[in-house]
Amino acid sequence: MRFLMTLLVAAFFCSTAQAAQIPSPAPGQVPGFGGPKQRLSKPDLAALPRLRFLTTVDFFPFNYLDATGVLSGFHVDLARKICVELDMTERCQIQALPWPEMQAALGNKQGEAIIAGLAVTADNRDRYLFSQPYMRFPARLVTLRATRLDEPLAANLDGKRVGVLARTAHEALLRALFPQARAVTYDRADWLQEDLKAGKINALFGDGMRLSFWLAGKDAAQCCTFAGGPYLAPSYLGQGLSIAVPRDQPALVEAIDFALTQIEAGGAFAELYLRYFPVSFY
């Protein structure tokens, strides 16, 4: 069932994004992670017999099975680009496993790296080395196009009704960032979105990535738009996505960092991001 739902979501997104003819974001709307002054040397991986990335099939659009059953997604394409940068294309493999088996497989040396959204927590840092983050998930405000809010948002949200999913990190962040706004909590995202469309709330606040897909889809009907910029708050929203490797492989994590930096510097990361996220959530 999870595989079927992944295929349905993938097909839905592709059709709606094409129908909406979403314009490409400006360069400033593409996430960056390496830093303009970062310079890393290319480690020698000649002794590494192969580089096997472990991932899943149920984290759309990062990893999923396409309509023909082929493993696809942002993570799959990113792993391939990493292998190209490290001159390991012939020794590169990408294997999909059920999520509960992922960490055991890495521990049993069935792979060299996990690229599947493993959370960068204190416990996981004790078990793995992590690459630099290649994607963070900012919170975003969304308003009706006809009543979009201008900067400064903090002042213009004073007394406004802002919808947010209850008991989430986004609710806590909303209350911290905009204490003068009137937080209106919801138990379901579709109720929250419908109330925004109906004008019952002035804005909604939530996960930028998920909201970008909603804005591109038929349900939104081009009603709404992002307001203001992205809110990156690691203490509330986590450290983002990184690649995990065993702690005894420091050279490998250095090599992956080198590859990620090269991919960003050459523009390949921006191209990959826009391919899978045509409505930028940055």
LUMPA-239628 format. One line per field, with one value per residue: x, y, z of N, C-alpha, C in turn. Coordinates in nm, 3 decimals. Layout:
<pafis>
nX <- (X|...)
nY <- (Y|...)
nZ <- (Z|...)
caX <- (X|...)
caY <- (Y|...)
caZ <- (Z|...)
cX <- (X|...)
cY <- (Y|...)
cZ <- (Z|...)
</pafis>
This chain:
<pafis>
nX <- (0.083|0.194|0.379|0.210|0.073|0.284|0.340|0.101|0.101|0.329|0.255|0.039|0.160|0.335|0.157|0.001|0.189|0.288|0.055|0.001|0.203|0.435|0.656|1.017|1.211|1.386|1.749|1.820|1.635|1.707|1.832|2.145|2.446|2.717|2.869|3.024|3.301|3.407|3.650|3.743|3.960|4.003|3.954|4.144|4.004|4.083|4.129|3.883|3.660|3.397|3.113|2.834|2.515|2.253|1.903|1.548|1.213|0.991|0.967|0.870|0.945|1.199|1.297|1.159|0.948|0.909|0.652|0.716|0.836|1.098|1.366|1.372|1.413|1.504|1.715|1.828|1.924|2.101|2.288|2.405|2.527|2.716|2.881|2.982|3.136|3.331|3.467|3.375|3.185|3.170|3.193|2.978|2.676|2.325|2.097|1.777|1.603|1.373|1.276|1.306|1.519|1.742|1.957|2.069|2.163|2.369|2.537|2.608|2.775|2.663|2.643|2.783|2.694|2.414|2.147|1.880|1.728|1.791|1.768|1.960|2.056|2.156|2.197|2.225|2.454|2.642|2.666|2.715|2.899|2.823|2.756|2.791|2.489|2.262|2.013|1.767|1.465|1.267|1.035|0.738|0.531|0.205|-0.024|-0.340|-0.339|-0.460|-0.453|-0.195|0.071|0.288|0.634|0.734|0.681|0.635|0.516|0.292|0.150|0.042|-0.216|-0.344|-0.507|-0.351|-0.315|-0.212|-0.073|-0.168|0.017|0.276|0.617|0.609|0.396|0.504|0.722|0.593|0.460|0.681|0.813|0.620|0.467|0.257|0.069|-0.242|-0.262|-0.416|-0.513|-0.504|-0.609|-0.583|-0.425|-0.566|-0.801|-0.694|-0.585|-0.817|-0.958|-0.791|-0.819|-1.087|-1.080|-1.103|-0.893|-0.600|-0.349|-0.137|0.092|0.365|0.533|0.760|0.830|0.620|0.410|0.484|0.425|0.150|0.079|0.142|-0.042|-0.371|-0.563|-0.506|-0.558|-0.429|-0.465|-0.306|0.003|0.352|0.457|0.686|1.012|1.207|1.205|1.453|1.517|1.694|1.685|1.419|1.321|1.499|1.811|1.814|1.873|2.124|2.400|2.471|2.746|2.949|3.122|3.388|3.479|3.602|3.734|3.562|3.332|3.444|3.503|3.245|3.149|3.319|3.229|2.961|2.999|3.122|2.918|2.725|2.866|2.901|2.648|2.484|2.339|2.137|1.994|1.901|1.745|1.541|1.422|1.284|1.144|0.954|0.809|0.972|1.064|1.217)
nY <- (-0.121|0.127|0.159|0.184|0.420|0.598|0.596|0.700|0.959|1.062|1.059|1.235|1.478|1.533|1.576|1.796|1.997|2.043|2.129|2.367|2.529|2.630|2.892|2.906|2.930|3.222|3.261|3.312|3.167|2.909|2.655|2.680|2.527|2.482|2.711|3.011|3.045|2.803|2.555|2.246|1.965|1.696|1.379|1.072|0.788|0.546|0.303|0.218|-0.030|-0.019|0.201|0.202|0.320|0.331|0.339|0.422|0.343|0.496|0.775|1.017|1.328|1.221|0.955|0.695|0.456|0.468|0.488|0.268|0.101|0.157|0.260|0.586|0.946|1.241|1.181|0.957|1.056|1.247|1.087|0.956|1.173|1.239|1.015|1.050|1.287|1.187|1.015|0.751|0.615|0.363|0.201|0.244|0.198|0.184|0.099|-0.007|-0.042|-0.165|0.077|-0.002|-0.181|-0.045|0.074|-0.149|-0.284|-0.115|-0.138|-0.404|-0.396|-0.396|-0.183|0.145|0.398|0.590|0.737|0.868|1.035|1.006|1.110|1.374|1.339|1.356|1.095|0.953|1.075|0.964|0.717|0.742|0.916|1.228|1.387|1.728|1.922|1.889|1.970|2.165|2.204|2.458|2.658|2.814|3.096|3.123|3.297|3.420|3.512|3.753|3.894|3.922|3.949|4.216|4.300|4.471|4.146|4.068|4.289|4.323|4.093|4.124|4.058|3.916|3.623|3.321|3.012|2.685|2.358|2.167|2.105|2.072|2.119|2.340|2.489|2.566|2.717|2.920|3.057|3.149|3.314|3.498|3.632|3.809|3.744|3.572|3.255|2.986|2.668|2.348|2.011|1.878|1.899|1.954|2.078|2.313|2.429|2.464|2.650|2.871|2.926|2.995|3.232|3.239|3.246|3.449|3.375|3.087|2.870|2.660|2.354|2.421|2.265|2.074|2.252|2.370|2.176|2.164|2.424|2.400|2.222|2.093|2.125|2.363|2.546|2.772|2.967|3.087|3.204|3.202|3.400|3.645|3.526|3.215|3.034|2.924|2.715|2.535|2.439|2.401|2.272|2.077|1.945|1.909|1.737|1.493|1.285|0.970|0.788|0.507|0.541|0.479|0.567|0.824|0.939|0.888|1.042|1.293|1.290|1.280|1.528|1.691|1.623|1.711|1.986|2.048|1.978|2.168|2.408|2.390|2.424|2.206|2.115|2.306|2.269|2.010|2.044|2.219|2.054|1.864|2.019|2.232|2.455|2.659|2.617|2.791)
nZ <- (0.000|0.080|-0.124|-0.346|-0.284|-0.298|-0.575|-0.674|-0.563|-0.683|-0.956|-0.947|-0.866|-1.080|-1.295|-1.206|-1.158|-1.415|-1.542|-1.410|-1.498|-1.357|-1.280|-1.291|-0.991|-0.868|-0.859|-0.588|-0.451|-0.432|-0.228|-0.052|0.064|0.095|0.128|0.019|0.043|0.100|0.073|-0.021|-0.028|-0.258|-0.143|-0.152|-0.272|-0.368|-0.246|-0.173|-0.243|-0.346|-0.356|-0.187|-0.166|0.063|0.064|0.072|-0.048|-0.007|0.037|-0.095|-0.260|-0.258|-0.254|-0.438|-0.610|-0.954|-1.215|-1.365|-1.191|-1.130|-0.924|-0.811|-0.774|-0.580|-0.397|-0.519|-0.763|-0.661|-0.526|-0.743|-0.872|-0.679|-0.693|-0.951|-0.918|-0.751|-0.909|-0.918|-1.059|-1.184|-0.968|-0.811|-0.632|-0.570|-0.337|-0.239|0.065|0.318|0.562|0.845|0.827|0.756|0.916|1.040|0.818|0.729|0.949|0.925|0.715|0.460|0.305|0.239|0.300|0.417|0.259|0.318|0.474|0.746|1.075|1.217|1.508|1.859|1.956|1.714|1.616|1.781|1.670|1.398|1.138|0.991|0.683|0.561|0.585|0.313|0.257|0.408|0.593|0.582|0.776|0.652|0.578|0.443|0.241|0.111|-0.234|-0.294|-0.060|0.039|0.275|0.367|0.433|0.736|0.853|1.118|1.241|1.078|1.122|1.364|1.580|1.379|1.247|1.243|1.104|1.210|1.239|1.517|1.819|1.717|1.602|1.443|1.542|1.792|1.702|1.557|1.766|1.904|1.716|1.634|1.856|1.888|1.706|1.643|1.712|1.552|1.594|1.429|1.359|1.124|0.808|0.570|0.658|0.761|0.528|0.370|0.525|0.501|0.227|0.228|0.361|0.635|0.806|0.832|0.745|0.697|0.867|0.830|0.727|0.479|0.252|0.219|0.187|-0.053|-0.243|-0.212|-0.298|-0.567|-0.656|-0.758|-0.558|-0.426|-0.624|-0.728|-0.538|-0.348|-0.194|-0.101|0.175|0.279|0.385|0.409|0.718|0.900|1.152|1.336|1.603|1.647|1.416|1.338|1.200|0.931|0.615|0.584|0.484|0.612|0.744|0.853|1.169|1.152|0.910|0.829|0.608|0.400|0.459|0.435|0.165|0.056|0.143|-0.006|-0.266|-0.256|-0.228|-0.473|-0.648|-0.584|-0.642|-0.918|-1.016|-1.047|-0.831|-0.796|-1.033|-0.992|-0.762|-0.856|-1.038|-0.888|-0.708|-0.815|-0.727|-0.534|-0.195|-0.057)
caX <- (0.000|0.280|0.439|0.105|0.048|0.397|0.321|-0.012|0.143|0.424|0.181|-0.041|0.245|0.387|0.051|-0.044|0.297|0.294|-0.064|0.005|0.311|0.501|0.782|1.135|1.248|1.508|1.865|1.821|1.537|1.764|1.913|2.288|2.492|2.862|2.934|3.100|3.445|3.449|3.740|3.776|4.043|3.942|4.023|4.177|3.922|4.126|4.123|3.743|3.622|3.272|3.037|2.693|2.422|2.130|1.791|1.418|1.128|0.864|0.992|0.855|1.005|1.341|1.318|1.030|0.943|0.829|0.542|0.769|0.899|1.240|1.400|1.391|1.398|1.611|1.829|1.890|2.001|2.212|2.390|2.475|2.614|2.829|2.972|3.052|3.237|3.438|3.521|3.341|3.064|3.173|3.190|2.868|2.552|2.218|2.011|1.660|1.568|1.273|1.336|1.353|1.640|1.847|2.074|2.132|2.236|2.495|2.621|2.656|2.861|2.593|2.650|2.881|2.633|2.268|2.094|1.738|1.664|1.819|1.774|2.088|2.032|2.273|2.217|2.277|2.592|2.728|2.674|2.753|2.947|2.728|2.803|2.726|2.350|2.239|1.877|1.698|1.323|1.225|0.894|0.696|0.398|0.130|-0.143|-0.412|-0.271|-0.527|-0.433|-0.062|0.125|0.415|0.729|0.779|0.573|0.606|0.421|0.169|0.076|-0.009|-0.360|-0.397|-0.531|-0.255|-0.342|-0.095|-0.107|-0.155|0.113|0.388|0.728|0.571|0.316|0.596|0.801|0.503|0.437|0.807|0.848|0.513|0.385|0.140|-0.030|-0.340|-0.245|-0.537|-0.458|-0.583|-0.563|-0.564|-0.372|-0.666|-0.889|-0.617|-0.575|-0.948|-0.993|-0.717|-0.884|-1.216|-1.059|-1.134|-0.769|-0.524|-0.228|-0.104|0.235|0.394|0.650|0.769|0.832|0.484|0.328|0.519|0.349|0.011|0.066|0.154|-0.144|-0.507|-0.642|-0.483|-0.621|-0.355|-0.525|-0.222|0.145|0.438|0.476|0.812|1.116|1.211|1.246|1.539|1.530|1.734|1.645|1.279|1.288|1.600|1.933|1.801|1.914|2.266|2.434|2.534|2.844|3.002|3.216|3.526|3.503|3.612|3.774|3.445|3.245|3.515|3.486|3.107|3.142|3.385|3.141|2.846|3.044|3.143|2.787|2.662|2.942|2.882|2.509|2.407|2.244|2.022|1.916|1.835|1.643|1.429|1.356|1.194|1.067|0.934|0.775|1.077|1.020|1.315)
caY <- (0.000|0.245|0.174|0.232|0.560|0.675|0.609|0.790|1.095|1.104|1.088|1.355|1.597|1.561|1.630|1.927|2.095|2.077|2.203|2.500|2.603|2.703|2.952|2.867|3.028|3.300|3.193|3.325|3.077|2.775|2.643|2.659|2.461|2.471|2.837|3.059|3.041|2.670|2.487|2.113|1.887|1.570|1.266|0.957|0.672|0.434|0.178|0.181|-0.115|0.027|0.295|0.158|0.404|0.265|0.432|0.357|0.369|0.554|0.911|1.101|1.293|1.192|0.819|0.630|0.376|0.537|0.409|0.144|0.024|0.191|0.345|0.722|1.049|1.337|1.114|0.867|1.139|1.310|0.984|0.935|1.288|1.225|0.914|1.111|1.380|1.111|0.922|0.616|0.573|0.218|0.131|0.305|0.123|0.242|-0.013|0.029|-0.136|-0.113|0.165|-0.068|-0.261|0.041|0.092|-0.280|-0.316|-0.040|-0.198|-0.533|-0.367|-0.417|-0.055|0.239|0.526|0.598|0.862|0.838|1.121|0.968|1.233|1.407|1.356|1.327|0.950|0.909|1.122|0.868|0.595|0.768|1.045|1.286|1.489|1.857|1.915|1.929|2.021|2.195|2.223|2.579|2.691|2.924|3.153|3.126|3.382|3.436|3.604|3.882|3.963|3.886|4.038|4.279|4.317|4.366|4.053|4.063|4.395|4.305|3.978|4.160|4.040|3.837|3.482|3.238|2.872|2.599|2.226|2.165|2.019|2.048|2.214|2.464|2.568|2.626|2.819|3.032|3.133|3.214|3.418|3.597|3.621|3.896|3.684|3.485|3.119|2.904|2.534|2.251|1.873|1.824|1.999|1.994|2.177|2.436|2.486|2.509|2.773|2.981|2.956|3.058|3.359|3.231|3.282|3.543|3.309|2.960|2.854|2.517|2.302|2.481|2.166|2.023|2.361|2.395|2.081|2.207|2.541|2.357|2.123|2.132|2.163|2.505|2.622|2.896|3.065|3.135|3.222|3.221|3.537|3.655|3.431|3.089|3.040|2.810|2.712|2.396|2.396|2.362|2.193|1.977|1.983|1.888|1.609|1.466|1.146|0.904|0.682|0.453|0.631|0.445|0.606|0.971|0.980|0.882|1.157|1.406|1.279|1.317|1.673|1.747|1.606|1.800|2.122|2.059|1.972|2.299|2.512|2.377|2.448|2.083|2.100|2.392|2.202|1.894|2.097|2.273|1.944|1.795|2.115|2.344|2.570|2.658|2.647|2.883)
caZ <- (0.000|0.083|-0.257|-0.435|-0.252|-0.351|-0.718|-0.698|-0.532|-0.787|-1.078|-0.922|-0.865|-1.213|-1.379|-1.160|-1.176|-1.556|-1.577|-1.352|-1.563|-1.250|-1.323|-1.214|-0.889|-0.887|-0.799|-0.444|-0.394|-0.431|-0.105|-0.061|0.187|0.106|0.166|-0.097|0.064|0.142|-0.021|0.028|-0.119|-0.298|-0.080|-0.236|-0.238|-0.451|-0.170|-0.147|-0.356|-0.403|-0.274|-0.191|-0.093|0.107|0.070|0.082|-0.166|0.036|0.087|-0.213|-0.388|-0.239|-0.306|-0.464|-0.732|-1.055|-1.271|-1.423|-1.086|-1.121|-0.811|-0.860|-0.674|-0.553|-0.335|-0.616|-0.855|-0.588|-0.504|-0.870|-0.896|-0.587|-0.749|-1.066|-0.867|-0.686|-1.009|-0.872|-1.127|-1.210|-0.840|-0.736|-0.627|-0.488|-0.299|-0.158|0.171|0.411|0.661|0.968|0.803|0.702|1.001|1.058|0.695|0.731|1.052|0.875|0.599|0.334|0.235|0.294|0.336|0.417|0.205|0.330|0.572|0.884|1.155|1.279|1.651|1.943|1.957|1.585|1.602|1.850|1.589|1.260|1.093|0.898|0.590|0.576|0.537|0.175|0.247|0.532|0.568|0.653|0.792|0.566|0.586|0.318|0.245|-0.015|-0.325|-0.292|0.068|0.086|0.377|0.335|0.541|0.828|0.883|1.261|1.270|1.001|1.175|1.496|1.589|1.269|1.273|1.167|1.127|1.223|1.292|1.663|1.888|1.627|1.613|1.375|1.635|1.889|1.634|1.530|1.889|1.939|1.620|1.619|1.977|1.881|1.616|1.707|1.659|1.542|1.575|1.353|1.368|0.989|0.715|0.471|0.720|0.768|0.394|0.326|0.596|0.440|0.099|0.256|0.428|0.777|0.872|0.749|0.694|0.762|0.895|0.834|0.659|0.347|0.145|0.197|0.136|-0.193|-0.324|-0.210|-0.384|-0.706|-0.689|-0.796|-0.440|-0.396|-0.733|-0.743|-0.447|-0.239|-0.224|0.015|0.221|0.351|0.348|0.484|0.859|0.933|1.298|1.367|1.737|1.638|1.297|1.310|1.129|0.787|0.557|0.566|0.451|0.727|0.716|0.979|1.236|1.119|0.771|0.817|0.473|0.313|0.482|0.376|0.020|0.025|0.157|-0.125|-0.381|-0.241|-0.255|-0.616|-0.713|-0.567|-0.711|-1.062|-1.055|-1.063|-0.721|-0.826|-1.137|-0.931|-0.672|-0.932|-1.106|-0.796|-0.631|-0.907|-0.644|-0.433|-0.059|-0.001)
cX <- (0.086|0.343|0.336|0.079|0.161|0.381|0.209|0.026|0.237|0.351|0.100|0.044|0.294|0.281|0.012|0.063|0.306|0.175|-0.058|0.110|0.383|0.632|0.897|1.167|1.372|1.624|1.867|1.725|1.584|1.852|2.060|2.338|2.643|2.929|3.026|3.251|3.497|3.534|3.781|3.861|3.976|4.018|4.045|4.097|3.960|4.114|3.980|3.692|3.492|3.204|2.890|2.609|2.296|2.020|1.662|1.339|1.001|0.881|0.988|0.874|1.153|1.378|1.184|1.046|0.856|0.726|0.589|0.840|1.047|1.261|1.439|1.389|1.521|1.734|1.902|1.977|2.120|2.323|2.471|2.570|2.736|2.930|3.049|3.163|3.355|3.503|3.496|3.216|3.058|3.165|3.075|2.743|2.453|2.117|1.899|1.628|1.451|1.341|1.383|1.483|1.763|1.972|2.145|2.214|2.368|2.590|2.680|2.737|2.797|2.587|2.751|2.816|2.481|2.229|1.942|1.670|1.683|1.842|1.912|2.062|2.159|2.303|2.277|2.419|2.689|2.752|2.732|2.828|2.848|2.797|2.744|2.581|2.341|2.097|1.824|1.553|1.274|1.075|0.863|0.556|0.334|0.007|-0.218|-0.336|-0.330|-0.499|-0.296|-0.007|0.261|0.507|0.708|0.663|0.536|0.503|0.288|0.090|0.016|-0.162|-0.421|-0.411|-0.441|-0.278|-0.214|-0.142|-0.074|-0.047|0.230|0.499|0.693|0.481|0.407|0.676|0.716|0.485|0.564|0.838|0.747|0.419|0.259|0.034|-0.125|-0.329|-0.376|-0.492|-0.559|-0.523|-0.536|-0.520|-0.478|-0.766|-0.821|-0.612|-0.709|-0.992|-0.916|-0.784|-1.015|-1.202|-1.093|-1.012|-0.690|-0.401|-0.220|0.047|0.265|0.519|0.653|0.765|0.692|0.393|0.359|0.443|0.201|-0.011|0.070|0.038|-0.281|-0.587|-0.625|-0.546|-0.560|-0.411|-0.423|-0.076|0.223|0.448|0.604|0.910|1.110|1.260|1.322|1.568|1.566|1.689|1.499|1.256|1.392|1.711|1.923|1.853|2.065|2.284|2.512|2.629|2.893|3.110|3.362|3.562|3.513|3.652|3.654|3.354|3.312|3.499|3.345|3.089|3.206|3.291|3.020|2.883|3.063|3.010|2.716|2.733|2.921|2.740|2.423|2.306|2.119|1.933|1.837|1.721|1.520|1.354|1.251|1.107|1.042|0.879|0.874|1.020|1.124|1.285)
cY <- (0.125|0.268|0.232|0.379|0.648|0.700|0.707|0.935|1.147|1.142|1.216|1.480|1.632|1.627|1.770|2.033|2.139|2.163|2.346|2.589|2.693|2.763|2.905|2.973|3.106|3.230|3.201|3.231|2.931|2.761|2.622|2.601|2.464|2.597|2.884|3.048|2.902|2.604|2.354|2.041|1.752|1.453|1.153|0.836|0.550|0.301|0.132|0.099|-0.073|0.122|0.262|0.249|0.323|0.370|0.352|0.385|0.445|0.693|1.006|1.249|1.257|1.053|0.750|0.542|0.448|0.442|0.278|0.058|0.051|0.286|0.484|0.819|1.136|1.269|1.024|0.946|1.206|1.209|0.959|1.050|1.284|1.126|0.969|1.202|1.306|1.009|0.777|0.563|0.422|0.138|0.179|0.218|0.196|0.131|0.036|-0.082|-0.080|-0.031|0.093|-0.146|-0.176|0.043|-0.041|-0.318|-0.242|-0.099|-0.330|-0.520|-0.408|-0.289|0.035|0.369|0.514|0.736|0.846|0.923|1.078|1.094|1.250|1.441|1.325|1.178|0.901|0.959|1.031|0.743|0.619|0.902|1.098|1.387|1.624|1.845|1.960|1.980|2.047|2.227|2.344|2.583|2.809|2.971|3.152|3.213|3.370|3.535|3.745|3.961|3.931|3.993|4.093|4.277|4.455|4.276|4.053|4.168|4.371|4.181|4.007|4.150|3.957|3.691|3.398|3.093|2.789|2.464|2.220|2.068|1.980|2.148|2.346|2.550|2.639|2.738|2.942|3.119|3.207|3.332|3.532|3.591|3.707|3.845|3.595|3.346|3.043|2.763|2.441|2.113|1.812|1.934|2.044|2.093|2.314|2.505|2.538|2.637|2.892|3.023|3.030|3.192|3.359|3.258|3.372|3.480|3.171|2.948|2.706|2.482|2.351|2.379|2.115|2.131|2.390|2.301|2.118|2.326|2.504|2.271|2.181|2.181|2.311|2.595|2.761|3.008|3.146|3.144|3.230|3.370|3.543|3.548|3.304|3.112|2.911|2.813|2.571|2.349|2.354|2.255|2.089|2.029|1.967|1.752|1.603|1.319|1.087|0.796|0.627|0.543|0.599|0.482|0.759|1.017|0.981|1.002|1.284|1.407|1.321|1.467|1.743|1.740|1.698|1.944|2.145|2.061|2.106|2.406|2.509|2.399|2.324|2.065|2.185|2.328|2.085|1.940|2.144|2.163|1.879|1.891|2.240|2.469|2.570|2.691|2.730|3.026)
cZ <- (0.000|-0.053|-0.353|-0.411|-0.305|-0.500|-0.750|-0.672|-0.639|-0.915|-1.063|-0.931|-1.004|-1.300|-1.336|-1.180|-1.321|-1.596|-1.527|-1.418|-1.464|-1.300|-1.236|-1.110|-0.929|-0.820|-0.647|-0.374|-0.396|-0.308|-0.136|0.070|0.202|0.156|0.055|-0.081|0.102|0.034|0.041|-0.075|-0.145|-0.235|-0.180|-0.188|-0.320|-0.379|-0.142|-0.264|-0.423|-0.304|-0.290|-0.103|-0.060|0.119|0.082|-0.046|-0.129|0.098|-0.032|-0.176|-0.377|-0.286|-0.318|-0.588|-0.833|-1.115|-1.333|-1.318|-1.067|-1.002|-0.862|-0.743|-0.658|-0.496|-0.433|-0.713|-0.786|-0.563|-0.631|-0.900|-0.803|-0.642|-0.869|-1.017|-0.806|-0.781|-0.969|-0.941|-1.147|-1.081|-0.751|-0.745|-0.537|-0.462|-0.209|-0.060|0.250|0.520|0.786|0.951|0.771|0.789|1.027|0.936|0.688|0.834|1.011|0.748|0.467|0.252|0.304|0.343|0.331|0.364|0.202|0.437|0.716|0.966|1.219|1.425|1.729|1.945|1.826|1.560|1.677|1.766|1.450|1.249|0.990|0.808|0.628|0.528|0.392|0.155|0.387|0.498|0.646|0.675|0.701|0.603|0.448|0.339|0.113|-0.103|-0.315|-0.164|0.125|0.179|0.332|0.457|0.606|0.872|1.031|1.299|1.201|1.042|1.312|1.497|1.480|1.311|1.182|1.203|1.129|1.276|1.441|1.709|1.797|1.657|1.547|1.462|1.736|1.826|1.601|1.653|1.932|1.847|1.618|1.739|1.973|1.783|1.696|1.644|1.665|1.506|1.507|1.373|1.232|0.895|0.615|0.529|0.726|0.632|0.343|0.396|0.543|0.309|0.120|0.327|0.575|0.864|0.777|0.685|0.756|0.771|0.904|0.757|0.515|0.234|0.115|0.140|-0.011|-0.285|-0.325|-0.302|-0.532|-0.751|-0.720|-0.676|-0.406|-0.501|-0.749|-0.655|-0.371|-0.281|-0.093|0.047|0.304|0.304|0.429|0.627|0.892|1.082|1.341|1.504|1.742|1.530|1.260|1.221|0.979|0.744|0.539|0.531|0.567|0.681|0.850|1.039|1.203|0.974|0.756|0.678|0.379|0.334|0.428|0.224|-0.021|0.039|0.038|-0.245|-0.373|-0.273|-0.403|-0.691|-0.701|-0.649|-0.861|-1.109|-1.066|-0.950|-0.746|-0.931|-1.079|-0.840|-0.750|-1.007|-1.015|-0.715|-0.717|-0.841|-0.529|-0.296|0.016|-0.049)
</pafis>
